[in-house]
Amino acid sequence: MDKATNVLLRQLKTQGFDVKRTRSLHYMIRKGGKFVTIIGSTPSEYRGRQNGLAALRRAGFVDPKRQTR
């Protein structure tokens, strides 16, 4: 797993998301028992990560990198 994915998973857990690794080595993200998205464990596709982050933001994830003053 790359460093960015590891950081993202830790942030998700601290914000109350449930993270479970699937048999295909992806990560299934849930919030309040409801499915949010699946993200890959490698940074192989840029748009896939961006689409996953968009789904997470719609579910209430606050990305510290995008915080404005």
C-alpha positions in Angstrom: 0.0 0.0 0.0 1.3 3.4 -0.8 1.8 6.2 1.7 -1.1 8.4 0.4 -3.6 5.5 0.7 -2.4 4.7 4.2 -2.8 8.3 5.3 -6.3 8.4 3.7 -7.4 5.3 5.5 -6.3 6.6 8.9 -8.1 9.9 8.3 -11.3 8.0 7.3 -11.2 5.9 10.5 -10.7 9.0 12.7 -13.8 10.6 11.0 -16.0 7.6 11.8 -15.9 5.7 8.5 -15.7 1.9 8.5 -12.9 0.5 6.4 -12.8 -3.1 5.4 -10.3 -4.8 3.0 -11.9 -7.0 0.4 -10.7 -10.3 -1.0 -9.6 -8.5 -4.1 -7.3 -6.2 -2.0 -9.4 -3.1 -2.4 -10.9 -1.1 0.5 -14.6 -0.9 1.0 -15.7 2.3 2.8 -18.9 2.6 4.7 -20.4 5.3 6.9 -23.2 4.5 9.3 -23.6 1.1 7.8 -24.2 2.5 4.3 -21.9 1.8 1.4 -19.9 4.9 0.2 -17.2 3.7 -2.2 -14.4 1.3 -2.9 -10.9 2.5 -3.3 -7.9 0.7 -4.7 -4.9 -0.2 -2.5 -2.4 1.1 -5.2 -2.2 4.4 -6.9 -2.5 2.8 -10.3 -5.2 5.1 -11.7 -5.4 8.8 -10.8 -9.0 9.3 -11.8 -10.1 6.3 -9.8 -8.7 7.9 -6.6 -10.2 11.3 -7.5 -13.7 9.7 -8.0 -13.4 7.8 -4.7 -12.5 11.1 -2.9 -15.4 12.8 -4.4 -17.8 10.1 -3.2 -16.2 10.3 0.3 -16.6 14.1 0.4 -20.3 13.7 -0.5 -20.6 11.3 2.4 -19.1 13.8 4.8 -15.4 13.2 4.7 -13.4 16.4 5.4 -10.0 16.3 3.6 -7.4 18.3 5.6 -5.5 19.0 2.4 -8.5 20.9 1.0 -9.1 23.0 4.1 -9.0 26.7 3.4 -8.4 29.3 6.0 
